[in-house]
Amino acid sequence: NQFSVGAIVVFLILGPMIDIKNVFMLSSGFKKGFIIKLLLLIFAVCFISGCLVNIFIAGRMV
């Protein structure tokens, strides 16, 4: 397997949360600034979660 467990987890979580249809739907109800902050927060939480999965579950940081 070429990808770490954390990378796979991040892909499976981040992909559905930040797809283009979801961003368009959010833009119909929220301001642009809020959407950008939300996307950055989602990315940061997923990145940190992936790192923690690699450290504590897989036992390595790649």
mmCIF file of the N, C-alpha and C atoms, coordinates in Angstrom:
data_MODEL
# 
_entry.id   MODEL 
# 
loop_
_atom_site.group_PDB 
_atom_site.id 
_atom_site.type_symbol 
_atom_site.label_atom_id 
_atom_site.label_alt_id 
_atom_site.label_comp_id 
_atom_site.label_asym_id 
_atom_site.label_entity_id 
_atom_site.label_seq_id 
_atom_site.pdbx_PDB_ins_code 
_atom_site.Cartn_x 
_atom_site.Cartn_y 
_atom_site.Cartn_z 
_atom_site.occupancy 
_atom_site.B_iso_or_equiv 
_atom_site.pdbx_formal_charge 
_atom_site.auth_seq_id 
_atom_site.auth_comp_id 
_atom_site.auth_asym_id 
_atom_site.auth_atom_id 
_atom_site.pdbx_PDB_model_num 
ATOM 1   N N  . ASN A 1 1  ? 0.841   -1.183 0.000  1.00 0.00 ? 1  ASN A N  1 
ATOM 2   C CA . ASN A 1 1  ? 0.000   0.000  0.000  1.00 0.00 ? 1  ASN A CA 1 
ATOM 3   C C  . ASN A 1 1  ? 0.887   1.247  0.000  1.00 0.00 ? 1  ASN A C  1 
ATOM 4   N N  . GLN A 1 2  ? 0.692   2.140  -0.926 1.00 0.00 ? 2  GLN A N  1 
ATOM 5   C CA . GLN A 1 2  ? 1.533   3.321  -1.050 1.00 0.00 ? 2  GLN A CA 1 
ATOM 6   C C  . GLN A 1 2  ? 1.149   4.436  -0.096 1.00 0.00 ? 2  GLN A C  1 
ATOM 7   N N  . PHE A 1 3  ? -0.098  4.499  0.289  1.00 0.00 ? 3  PHE A N  1 
ATOM 8   C CA . PHE A 1 3  ? -0.569  5.596  1.126  1.00 0.00 ? 3  PHE A CA 1 
ATOM 9   C C  . PHE A 1 3  ? -0.669  5.153  2.573  1.00 0.00 ? 3  PHE A C  1 
ATOM 10  N N  . SER A 1 4  ? -0.397  6.097  3.486  1.00 0.00 ? 4  SER A N  1 
ATOM 11  C CA . SER A 1 4  ? -0.521  5.783  4.903  1.00 0.00 ? 4  SER A CA 1 
ATOM 12  C C  . SER A 1 4  ? -1.995  5.723  5.294  1.00 0.00 ? 4  SER A C  1 
ATOM 13  N N  . VAL A 1 5  ? -2.246  5.149  6.452  1.00 0.00 ? 5  VAL A N  1 
ATOM 14  C CA . VAL A 1 5  ? -3.620  5.028  6.935  1.00 0.00 ? 5  VAL A CA 1 
ATOM 15  C C  . VAL A 1 5  ? -4.225  6.413  7.148  1.00 0.00 ? 5  VAL A C  1 
ATOM 16  N N  . GLY A 1 6  ? -3.428  7.336  7.677  1.00 0.00 ? 6  GLY A N  1 
ATOM 17  C CA . GLY A 1 6  ? -3.916  8.695  7.901  1.00 0.00 ? 6  GLY A CA 1 
ATOM 18  C C  . GLY A 1 6  ? -4.295  9.398  6.611  1.00 0.00 ? 6  GLY A C  1 
ATOM 19  N N  . ALA A 1 7  ? -3.521  9.185  5.554  1.00 0.00 ? 7  ALA A N  1 
ATOM 20  C CA . ALA A 1 7  ? -3.833  9.808  4.266  1.00 0.00 ? 7  ALA A CA 1 
ATOM 21  C C  . ALA A 1 7  ? -5.140  9.269  3.699  1.00 0.00 ? 7  ALA A C  1 
ATOM 22  N N  . ILE A 1 8  ? -5.376  7.991  3.873  1.00 0.00 ? 8  ILE A N  1 
ATOM 23  C CA . ILE A 1 8  ? -6.626  7.404  3.388  1.00 0.00 ? 8  ILE A CA 1 
ATOM 24  C C  . ILE A 1 8  ? -7.811  7.937  4.176  1.00 0.00 ? 8  ILE A C  1 
ATOM 25  N N  . VAL A 1 9  ? -7.646  8.051  5.497  1.00 0.00 ? 9  VAL A N  1 
ATOM 26  C CA . VAL A 1 9  ? -8.719  8.595  6.337  1.00 0.00 ? 9  VAL A CA 1 
ATOM 27  C C  . VAL A 1 9  ? -9.042  10.028 5.933  1.00 0.00 ? 9  VAL A C  1 
ATOM 28  N N  . VAL A 1 10 ? -8.010  10.841 5.726  1.00 0.00 ? 10 VAL A N  1 
ATOM 29  C CA . VAL A 1 10 ? -8.231  12.233 5.322  1.00 0.00 ? 10 VAL A CA 1 
ATOM 30  C C  . VAL A 1 10 ? -8.927  12.292 3.969  1.00 0.00 ? 10 VAL A C  1 
ATOM 31  N N  . PHE A 1 11 ? -8.528  11.468 3.041  1.00 0.00 ? 11 PHE A N  1 
ATOM 32  C CA . PHE A 1 11 ? -9.172  11.445 1.725  1.00 0.00 ? 11 PHE A CA 1 
ATOM 33  C C  . PHE A 1 11 ? -10.648 11.093 1.840  1.00 0.00 ? 11 PHE A C  1 
ATOM 34  N N  . LEU A 1 12 ? -10.964 10.101 2.657  1.00 0.00 ? 12 LEU A N  1 
ATOM 35  C CA . LEU A 1 12 ? -12.351 9.667  2.798  1.00 0.00 ? 12 LEU A CA 1 
ATOM 36  C C  . LEU A 1 12 ? -13.213 10.687 3.536  1.00 0.00 ? 12 LEU A C  1 
ATOM 37  N N  . ILE A 1 13 ? -12.615 11.473 4.426  1.00 0.00 ? 13 ILE A N  1 
ATOM 38  C CA . ILE A 1 13 ? -13.379 12.486 5.163  1.00 0.00 ? 13 ILE A CA 1 
ATOM 39  C C  . ILE A 1 13 ? -13.438 13.795 4.385  1.00 0.00 ? 13 ILE A C  1 
ATOM 40  N N  . LEU A 1 14 ? -12.305 14.237 3.867  1.00 0.00 ? 14 LEU A N  1 
ATOM 41  C CA . LEU A 1 14 ? -12.226 15.551 3.222  1.00 0.00 ? 14 LEU A CA 1 
ATOM 42  C C  . LEU A 1 14 ? -12.928 15.582 1.871  1.00 0.00 ? 14 LEU A C  1 
ATOM 43  N N  . GLY A 1 15 ? -12.846 14.513 1.121  1.00 0.00 ? 15 GLY A N  1 
ATOM 44  C CA . GLY A 1 15 ? -13.450 14.478 -0.208 1.00 0.00 ? 15 GLY A CA 1 
ATOM 45  C C  . GLY A 1 15 ? -14.931 14.791 -0.222 1.00 0.00 ? 15 GLY A C  1 
ATOM 46  N N  . PRO A 1 16 ? -15.741 14.079 0.554  1.00 0.00 ? 16 PRO A N  1 
ATOM 47  C CA . PRO A 1 16 ? -17.178 14.379 0.549  1.00 0.00 ? 16 PRO A CA 1 
ATOM 48  C C  . PRO A 1 16 ? -17.533 15.723 1.175  1.00 0.00 ? 16 PRO A C  1 
ATOM 49  N N  . MET A 1 17 ? -16.696 16.209 2.092  1.00 0.00 ? 17 MET A N  1 
ATOM 50  C CA . MET A 1 17 ? -17.031 17.463 2.765  1.00 0.00 ? 17 MET A CA 1 
ATOM 51  C C  . MET A 1 17 ? -16.728 18.684 1.909  1.00 0.00 ? 17 MET A C  1 
ATOM 52  N N  . ILE A 1 18 ? -15.700 18.593 1.067  1.00 0.00 ? 18 ILE A N  1 
ATOM 53  C CA . ILE A 1 18 ? -15.318 19.732 0.232  1.00 0.00 ? 18 ILE A CA 1 
ATOM 54  C C  . ILE A 1 18 ? -15.437 19.318 -1.227 1.00 0.00 ? 18 ILE A C  1 
ATOM 55  N N  . ASP A 1 19 ? -16.617 19.030 -1.671 1.00 0.00 ? 19 ASP A N  1 
ATOM 56  C CA . ASP A 1 19 ? -16.829 18.807 -3.093 1.00 0.00 ? 19 ASP A CA 1 
ATOM 57  C C  . ASP A 1 19 ? -17.498 20.052 -3.679 1.00 0.00 ? 19 ASP A C  1 
ATOM 58  N N  . ILE A 1 20 ? -17.445 20.190 -4.971 1.00 0.00 ? 20 ILE A N  1 
ATOM 59  C CA . ILE A 1 20 ? -17.882 21.426 -5.627 1.00 0.00 ? 20 ILE A CA 1 
ATOM 60  C C  . ILE A 1 20 ? -19.379 21.655 -5.451 1.00 0.00 ? 20 ILE A C  1 
ATOM 61  N N  . LYS A 1 21 ? -20.163 20.582 -5.423 1.00 0.00 ? 21 LYS A N  1 
ATOM 62  C CA . LYS A 1 21 ? -21.612 20.741 -5.231 1.00 0.00 ? 21 LYS A CA 1 
ATOM 63  C C  . LYS A 1 21 ? -21.923 21.288 -3.849 1.00 0.00 ? 21 LYS A C  1 
ATOM 64  N N  . ASN A 1 22 ? -21.195 20.804 -2.855 1.00 0.00 ? 22 ASN A N  1 
ATOM 65  C CA . ASN A 1 22 ? -21.410 21.268 -1.490 1.00 0.00 ? 22 ASN A CA 1 
ATOM 66  C C  . ASN A 1 22 ? -21.022 22.737 -1.343 1.00 0.00 ? 22 ASN A C  1 
ATOM 67  N N  . VAL A 1 23 ? -19.936 23.142 -1.980 1.00 0.00 ? 23 VAL A N  1 
ATOM 68  C CA . VAL A 1 23 ? -19.504 24.542 -1.912 1.00 0.00 ? 23 VAL A CA 1 
ATOM 69  C C  . VAL A 1 23 ? -20.530 25.449 -2.583 1.00 0.00 ? 23 VAL A C  1 
ATOM 70  N N  . PHE A 1 24 ? -21.072 25.029 -3.718 1.00 0.00 ? 24 PHE A N  1 
ATOM 71  C CA . PHE A 1 24 ? -22.114 25.830 -4.378 1.00 0.00 ? 24 PHE A CA 1 
ATOM 72  C C  . PHE A 1 24 ? -23.370 25.923 -3.528 1.00 0.00 ? 24 PHE A C  1 
ATOM 73  N N  . MET A 1 25 ? -23.722 24.834 -2.873 1.00 0.00 ? 25 MET A N  1 
ATOM 74  C CA . MET A 1 25 ? -24.896 24.854 -2.015 1.00 0.00 ? 25 MET A CA 1 
ATOM 75  C C  . MET A 1 25 ? -24.675 25.776 -0.814 1.00 0.00 ? 25 MET A C  1 
ATOM 76  N N  . LEU A 1 26 ? -23.486 25.734 -0.239 1.00 0.00 ? 26 LEU A N  1 
ATOM 77  C CA . LEU A 1 26 ? -23.176 26.621 0.876  1.00 0.00 ? 26 LEU A CA 1 
ATOM 78  C C  . LEU A 1 26 ? -23.194 28.083 0.443  1.00 0.00 ? 26 LEU A C  1 
ATOM 79  N N  . SER A 1 27 ? -22.743 28.352 -0.789 1.00 0.00 ? 27 SER A N  1 
ATOM 80  C CA . SER A 1 27 ? -22.681 29.739 -1.260 1.00 0.00 ? 27 SER A CA 1 
ATOM 81  C C  . SER A 1 27 ? -24.061 30.348 -1.460 1.00 0.00 ? 27 SER A C  1 
ATOM 82  N N  . SER A 1 28 ? -25.071 29.512 -1.599 1.00 0.00 ? 28 SER A N  1 
ATOM 83  C CA . SER A 1 28 ? -26.421 30.062 -1.748 1.00 0.00 ? 28 SER A CA 1 
ATOM 84  C C  . SER A 1 28 ? -26.998 30.534 -0.421 1.00 0.00 ? 28 SER A C  1 
ATOM 85  N N  . GLY A 1 29 ? -26.427 30.081 0.687  1.00 0.00 ? 29 GLY A N  1 
ATOM 86  C CA . GLY A 1 29 ? -26.985 30.450 1.978  1.00 0.00 ? 29 GLY A CA 1 
ATOM 87  C C  . GLY A 1 29 ? -26.061 31.212 2.902  1.00 0.00 ? 29 GLY A C  1 
ATOM 88  N N  . PHE A 1 30 ? -24.760 31.216 2.607  1.00 0.00 ? 30 PHE A N  1 
ATOM 89  C CA . PHE A 1 30 ? -23.798 31.850 3.504  1.00 0.00 ? 30 PHE A CA 1 
ATOM 90  C C  . PHE A 1 30 ? -22.911 32.821 2.737  1.00 0.00 ? 30 PHE A C  1 
ATOM 91  N N  . LYS A 1 31 ? -22.257 33.702 3.495  1.00 0.00 ? 31 LYS A N  1 
ATOM 92  C CA . LYS A 1 31 ? -21.339 34.667 2.883  1.00 0.00 ? 31 LYS A CA 1 
ATOM 93  C C  . LYS A 1 31 ? -20.030 33.985 2.504  1.00 0.00 ? 31 LYS A C  1 
ATOM 94  N N  . LYS A 1 32 ? -19.323 34.617 1.564  1.00 0.00 ? 32 LYS A N  1 
ATOM 95  C CA . LYS A 1 32 ? -18.079 34.049 1.041  1.00 0.00 ? 32 LYS A CA 1 
ATOM 96  C C  . LYS A 1 32 ? -17.021 33.891 2.137  1.00 0.00 ? 32 LYS A C  1 
ATOM 97  N N  . GLY A 1 33 ? -16.935 34.865 3.023  1.00 0.00 ? 33 GLY A N  1 
ATOM 98  C CA . GLY A 1 33 ? -15.948 34.797 4.101  1.00 0.00 ? 33 GLY A CA 1 
ATOM 99  C C  . GLY A 1 33 ? -16.175 33.609 5.022  1.00 0.00 ? 33 GLY A C  1 
ATOM 100 N N  . PHE A 1 34 ? -17.440 33.356 5.337  1.00 0.00 ? 34 PHE A N  1 
ATOM 101 C CA . PHE A 1 34 ? -17.763 32.214 6.193  1.00 0.00 ? 34 PHE A CA 1 
ATOM 102 C C  . PHE A 1 34 ? -17.405 30.900 5.516  1.00 0.00 ? 34 PHE A C  1 
ATOM 103 N N  . ILE A 1 35 ? -17.676 30.799 4.229  1.00 0.00 ? 35 ILE A N  1 
ATOM 104 C CA . ILE A 1 35 ? -17.391 29.559 3.499  1.00 0.00 ? 35 ILE A CA 1 
ATOM 105 C C  . ILE A 1 35 ? -15.889 29.295 3.466  1.00 0.00 ? 35 ILE A C  1 
ATOM 106 N N  . ILE A 1 36 ? -15.100 30.335 3.240  1.00 0.00 ? 36 ILE A N  1 
ATOM 107 C CA . ILE A 1 36 ? -13.642 30.169 3.212  1.00 0.00 ? 36 ILE A CA 1 
ATOM 108 C C  . ILE A 1 36 ? -13.133 29.731 4.579  1.00 0.00 ? 36 ILE A C  1 
ATOM 109 N N  . LYS A 1 37 ? -13.639 30.362 5.649  1.00 0.00 ? 37 LYS A N  1 
ATOM 110 C CA . LYS A 1 37 ? -13.230 29.966 7.003  1.00 0.00 ? 37 LYS A CA 1 
ATOM 111 C C  . LYS A 1 37 ? -13.638 28.529 7.298  1.00 0.00 ? 37 LYS A C  1 
ATOM 112 N N  . LEU A 1 38 ? -14.831 28.152 6.873  1.00 0.00 ? 38 LEU A N  1 
ATOM 113 C CA . LEU A 1 38 ? -15.306 26.786 7.096  1.00 0.00 ? 38 LEU A CA 1 
ATOM 114 C C  . LEU A 1 38 ? -14.432 25.777 6.357  1.00 0.00 ? 38 LEU A C  1 
ATOM 115 N N  . LEU A 1 39 ? -14.100 26.060 5.099  1.00 0.00 ? 39 LEU A N  1 
ATOM 116 C CA . LEU A 1 39 ? -13.265 25.144 4.321  1.00 0.00 ? 39 LEU A CA 1 
ATOM 117 C C  . LEU A 1 39 ? -11.869 25.019 4.922  1.00 0.00 ? 39 LEU A C  1 
ATOM 118 N N  . LEU A 1 40 ? -11.312 26.129 5.390  1.00 0.00 ? 40 LEU A N  1 
ATOM 119 C CA . LEU A 1 40 ? -9.995  26.080 6.036  1.00 0.00 ? 40 LEU A CA 1 
ATOM 120 C C  . LEU A 1 40 ? -10.048 25.294 7.342  1.00 0.00 ? 40 LEU A C  1 
ATOM 121 N N  . LEU A 1 41 ? -11.123 25.471 8.096  1.00 0.00 ? 41 LEU A N  1 
ATOM 122 C CA . LEU A 1 41 ? -11.283 24.725 9.340  1.00 0.00 ? 41 LEU A CA 1 
ATOM 123 C C  . LEU A 1 41 ? -11.421 23.227 9.069  1.00 0.00 ? 41 LEU A C  1 
ATOM 124 N N  . ILE A 1 42 ? -12.214 22.869 8.076  1.00 0.00 ? 42 ILE A N  1 
ATOM 125 C CA . ILE A 1 42 ? -12.380 21.457 7.716  1.00 0.00 ? 42 ILE A CA 1 
ATOM 126 C C  . ILE A 1 42 ? -11.044 20.863 7.287  1.00 0.00 ? 42 ILE A C  1 
ATOM 127 N N  . PHE A 1 43 ? -10.298 21.602 6.460  1.00 0.00 ? 43 PHE A N  1 
ATOM 128 C CA . PHE A 1 43 ? -8.995  21.116 6.008  1.00 0.00 ? 43 PHE A CA 1 
ATOM 129 C C  . PHE A 1 43 ? -8.046  20.926 7.188  1.00 0.00 ? 43 PHE A C  1 
ATOM 130 N N  . ALA A 1 44 ? -8.003  21.907 8.099  1.00 0.00 ? 44 ALA A N  1 
ATOM 131 C CA . ALA A 1 44 ? -7.094  21.823 9.245  1.00 0.00 ? 44 ALA A CA 1 
ATOM 132 C C  . ALA A 1 44 ? -7.449  20.654 10.159 1.00 0.00 ? 44 ALA A C  1 
ATOM 133 N N  . VAL A 1 45 ? -8.729  20.483 10.439 1.00 0.00 ? 45 VAL A N  1 
ATOM 134 C CA . VAL A 1 45 ? -9.152  19.382 11.311 1.00 0.00 ? 45 VAL A CA 1 
ATOM 135 C C  . VAL A 1 45 ? -8.848  18.032 10.666 1.00 0.00 ? 45 VAL A C  1 
ATOM 136 N N  . CYS A 1 46 ? -9.089  17.914 9.381  1.00 0.00 ? 46 CYS A N  1 
ATOM 137 C CA . CYS A 1 46 ? -8.789  16.657 8.685  1.00 0.00 ? 46 CYS A CA 1 
ATOM 138 C C  . CYS A 1 46 ? -7.292  16.386 8.654  1.00 0.00 ? 46 CYS A C  1 
ATOM 139 N N  . PHE A 1 47 ? -6.491  17.416 8.423  1.00 0.00 ? 47 PHE A N  1 
ATOM 140 C CA . PHE A 1 47 ? -5.037  17.246 8.394  1.00 0.00 ? 47 PHE A CA 1 
ATOM 141 C C  . PHE A 1 47 ? -4.512  16.792 9.751  1.00 0.00 ? 47 PHE A C  1 
ATOM 142 N N  . ILE A 1 48 ? -4.968  17.450 10.810 1.00 0.00 ? 48 ILE A N  1 
ATOM 143 C CA . ILE A 1 48 ? -4.532  17.078 12.157 1.00 0.00 ? 48 ILE A CA 1 
ATOM 144 C C  . ILE A 1 48 ? -5.013  15.671 12.499 1.00 0.00 ? 48 ILE A C  1 
ATOM 145 N N  . SER A 1 49 ? -6.237  15.345 12.111 1.00 0.00 ? 49 SER A N  1 
ATOM 146 C CA . SER A 1 49 ? -6.763  13.996 12.363 1.00 0.00 ? 49 SER A CA 1 
ATOM 147 C C  . SER A 1 49 ? -5.932  12.943 11.637 1.00 0.00 ? 49 SER A C  1 
ATOM 148 N N  . GLY A 1 50 ? -5.558  13.215 10.405 1.00 0.00 ? 50 GLY A N  1 
ATOM 149 C CA . GLY A 1 50 ? -4.723  12.282 9.658  1.00 0.00 ? 50 GLY A CA 1 
ATOM 150 C C  . GLY A 1 50 ? -3.364  12.080 10.301 1.00 0.00 ? 50 GLY A C  1 
ATOM 151 N N  . CYS A 1 51 ? -2.778  13.166 10.784 1.00 0.00 ? 51 CYS A N  1 
ATOM 152 C CA . CYS A 1 51 ? -1.489  13.053 11.481 1.00 0.00 ? 51 CYS A CA 1 
ATOM 153 C C  . CYS A 1 51 ? -1.624  12.234 12.759 1.00 0.00 ? 51 CYS A C  1 
ATOM 154 N N  . LEU A 1 52 ? -2.701  12.470 13.512 1.00 0.00 ? 52 LEU A N  1 
ATOM 155 C CA . LEU A 1 52 ? -2.915  11.713 14.747 1.00 0.00 ? 52 LEU A CA 1 
ATOM 156 C C  . LEU A 1 52 ? -3.171  10.236 14.462 1.00 0.00 ? 52 LEU A C  1 
ATOM 157 N N  . VAL A 1 53 ? -3.887  9.943  13.401 1.00 0.00 ? 53 VAL A N  1 
ATOM 158 C CA . VAL A 1 53 ? -4.102  8.543  13.020 1.00 0.00 ? 53 VAL A CA 1 
ATOM 159 C C  . VAL A 1 53 ? -2.769  7.891  12.685 1.00 0.00 ? 53 VAL A C  1 
ATOM 160 N N  . ASN A 1 54 ? -1.926  8.595  11.960 1.00 0.00 ? 54 ASN A N  1 
ATOM 161 C CA . ASN A 1 54 ? -0.613  8.035  11.623 1.00 0.00 ? 54 ASN A CA 1 
ATOM 162 C C  . ASN A 1 54 ? 0.236   7.810  12.865 1.00 0.00 ? 54 ASN A C  1 
ATOM 163 N N  . ILE A 1 55 ? 0.172   8.733  13.812 1.00 0.00 ? 55 ILE A N  1 
ATOM 164 C CA . ILE A 1 55 ? 1.010   8.620  15.004 1.00 0.00 ? 55 ILE A CA 1 
ATOM 165 C C  . ILE A 1 55 ? 0.508   7.519  15.934 1.00 0.00 ? 55 ILE A C  1 
ATOM 166 N N  . PHE A 1 56 ? -0.786  7.530  16.235 1.00 0.00 ? 56 PHE A N  1 
ATOM 167 C CA . PHE A 1 56 ? -1.295  6.645  17.279 1.00 0.00 ? 56 PHE A CA 1 
ATOM 168 C C  . PHE A 1 56 ? -1.786  5.294  16.769 1.00 0.00 ? 56 PHE A C  1 
ATOM 169 N N  . ILE A 1 57 ? -2.286  5.227  15.574 1.00 0.00 ? 57 ILE A N  1 
ATOM 170 C CA . ILE A 1 57 ? -2.810  3.954  15.073 1.00 0.00 ? 57 ILE A CA 1 
ATOM 171 C C  . ILE A 1 57 ? -1.772  3.236  14.220 1.00 0.00 ? 57 ILE A C  1 
ATOM 172 N N  . ALA A 1 58 ? -1.203  3.941  13.268 1.00 0.00 ? 58 ALA A N  1 
ATOM 173 C CA . ALA A 1 58 ? -0.235  3.304  12.376 1.00 0.00 ? 58 ALA A CA 1 
ATOM 174 C C  . ALA A 1 58 ? 1.163   3.266  12.982 1.00 0.00 ? 58 ALA A C  1 
ATOM 175 N N  . GLY A 1 59 ? 1.428   4.122  13.961 1.00 0.00 ? 59 GLY A N  1 
ATOM 176 C CA . GLY A 1 59 ? 2.720   4.105  14.625 1.00 0.00 ? 59 GLY A CA 1 
ATOM 177 C C  . GLY A 1 59 ? 3.833   4.781  13.862 1.00 0.00 ? 59 GLY A C  1 
ATOM 178 N N  . ARG A 1 60 ? 3.491   5.628  12.905 1.00 0.00 ? 60 ARG A N  1 
ATOM 179 C CA . ARG A 1 60 ? 4.531   6.330  12.149 1.00 0.00 ? 60 ARG A CA 1 
ATOM 180 C C  . ARG A 1 60 ? 3.990   7.661  11.654 1.00 0.00 ? 60 ARG A C  1 
ATOM 181 N N  . MET A 1 61 ? 4.902   8.581  11.433 1.00 0.00 ? 61 MET A N  1 
ATOM 182 C CA . MET A 1 61 ? 4.537   9.892  10.900 1.00 0.00 ? 61 MET A CA 1 
ATOM 183 C C  . MET A 1 61 ? 5.209   10.057 9.558  1.00 0.00 ? 61 MET A C  1 
ATOM 184 N N  . VAL A 1 62 ? 4.419   10.073 8.497  1.00 0.00 ? 62 VAL A N  1 
ATOM 185 C CA . VAL A 1 62 ? 4.964   10.183 7.138  1.00 0.00 ? 62 VAL A CA 1 
ATOM 186 C C  . VAL A 1 62 ? 4.510   11.483 6.537  1.00 0.00 ? 62 VAL A C  1 
# 
